[in-house]
Amino acid sequence: MTPERYQQIDQLADAAMELGVEERATFLDQACAGAEELRRQVEQLLSAHEHEDGFLSAPALEAIAQEMAEAQAQSLIGRQLDRYQILSLLGVGGMCEVYLAEDIILGRKVALKILPAEFIRDQDRLRRFRQEARAASSLNHPNIITIYEIGETDGIHFIAAEFIDGQTLRQRSAQGRLELFAALDIGIQTAAALRAAHEAGIAHRDIKPENLMLRPDGFLKVLDFGSSKLTEQRKLGGSSVTWAMAGVRTAPGIVMGTINYMSPEQVRGLEVDARSDIFTLGVVLYEMLTGANPFTGATAADVIVAILGQEPAPLSLSADEAPKELERIVSRALRKDREDRYQAVQDLLLDLKGLKQELELEAQLARVRHSSGGAAGGEQVVGYLKRMVKRYKHVAIVTLAALIVTAAALVFYFRI
């Protein structure tokens, strides 16, 4: 289906919706005379509009949009937009298509995000598209995708960004539940990216596995700031906290994000701030550790009820290896009342880093204990160092490494 064909279907459906049932049939008889396939598609789109429920997209509407997106994708492959030669389609999202392209001037691969033709006349989608580019391009952090430029060629709006050769967290999770240290590392990198965004006055508002890209070396990039919101800085209890402002505003009652990863304030259509990102990161952490989303249901309404009123099952039921400290961290991030959550992602980041360092050191000490053969003196050294780690769990990793070296030396001494 070409964009022109979809536009024709859309225009006929719009015109038909203004008419009564009997007039609509007469109108379609005339407008689609001799074109039964065209009439079928118009009626399919009409039915989709009539049964849309606000949360679940009608399958018929999605099917038509998908046909149109695939047709446009084929028509763009091989074309050159400005300085970018389009090589292949990488994926189709909610409102954009992403292509692999080559910057013919700099000779590098880029990801080219294109707004489909039929969305250009939708001012809200166009605004969000441009907003994503502005939001992401204002951030300079190794865990946030780099935006090169935003442009328009022949009526096609695009964002050129760095090409990340890897897989999304969703794709990685499909291969099996992540190990504890891998999940902690992903949580730490995501929190670090959010800290940079929040410090710049930007809340992401759509943290989910599809928006977290992992390179083969384990390095993470946060994608898609299309739902992001500018924020202002205010002080609360002596710490800097980001709060929503009206600079970029969502209309009251309009929900942004993906339902299973929304915060309670998001599903209520309330103003959101950086603490919503903390909640959604908590959801991602829980899902990585247990292999299941904490808020599920047969319908979108069931999911909303779970987010608003049900506590997720304890981590320990599905993740035996998860320490109690991690359960406390995730539980605090998932508090229904945002006043009870972490008030700044920096605090969540420090807790995750401290826990990871403590677990790494305990693993090192276990190896030291094993090498000592259970000697009494070695056990005393190990016990002393574990107490120091718990007392000073936020010390620099260099200091922790020095403690390990000391432990190893003392164990060697006791063995002698």
C-alpha positions, 0 to 999 in steps of 0.5 A: 500500500502506497502512502498515496493510497493510504491517504485516499482511504483516510480521506474517504473514511473521514468524509464517510464518518460525517454522514449517517448510516444510509448516506454513508452507504450511498456515498461509498457506492459512488466514491468506490464504484468499481473498486471493491478493494478500496471500499473494503479498506475504507470500511475496515478503517471506519470500523477501526475508528468506531471501536477504538477504546483509547488504550488498545489500538484496533487491529484493523487500523494497525494492519492498514498502517503496517501495510503503508509503513512497509510499502513506504519502507520499500520505496525509501530503500536505495534513496538518498535523503540529503547526505544519507544513503538509505541501505535497509529497514531496521524497524518500525515503531509506534510512529516512526520507521528506523533505517540503516543509512550511510553518511556519504560525506563522513563515510559512517553508518547512521540510524535514520529515524523517519516520520511516515508521510501520513503523520506529517499533517498530524501536528502533535506527532510532528511536535513530538518527533522534533521534541525527541531530537531536541531533547536527546541532542541536548544531552551529552552522556555515554549511555544516551544515544547521540543525535547528529542532526534533524532535517527535512528533505522533499517533505520527509522529516528525519533524525540522524543518530548514531548507529548502535550495533547490538540488541534491545534489552527485550531481545536480550531478555528473550534469550533467558533471564539475565544473571544478577550482575548483568541486571545490576550493570544494566540498571546502573547504566540506565540510572546514570543516563537518567541522572544526566537527563534529569540534571538537564531538566528532562524526564524520559517518561518511557523507559522500557526494554525496547528503549534500552540498547545493548552493545555486544560488549555490554555497554548500554544506550538509552533510546527514544526521547519521543515521550520526554518532558522538559522539567524545572529544578526545585529543592526538596529536603536539601536535594535537587529534584526534577519536577514537571513544568508546562514548557512541553505539556501533555493535554490533561488525561492524555497518557504517555508511555507504554502501559506495563511500564507506566507509573501510577501518576502516568496511568491517571493522566497526571503531571509526571516528573523524574520520579516516574522514570524511577518507577519505570526503571524499577519495573525494568529491574524487577522484570530482568531479575524475575523474568516477568513484569510486575504488573500484568493483566488480561486487558489494559484495564487490568494492568492499570488496576494492578499498577494503581493498587496491587503490590508485585510479588516479592523478588525472592519468590522468583529470584532466589539469588537476589539479596535482600538489599536489592529487594529493598531497592526495587521495592522503594523504586516501585512505591505507588506514592511518588513521595515514598519513592527515591526522590532523585535517581542519583540516590537509586544509582548510589544504592545500586552501585554500592550493592554491586561493589559489595557483591563483587567484593564478597565474591572476591573474598569467597575466592580468598577464603577458598585459597586459604583452605579455611585457616582460622586466621584467614577466616578472621581476615575475611570476616573483618573485611566483610564488616568493613565493606558493609560499613563503607559500601559506597567507597571507591572501587579502587579502595575495595580492590586494595582491601582485596589485595590486603586480604590476599596478602594476609591469608598468604601470611596465615598459611605460612 
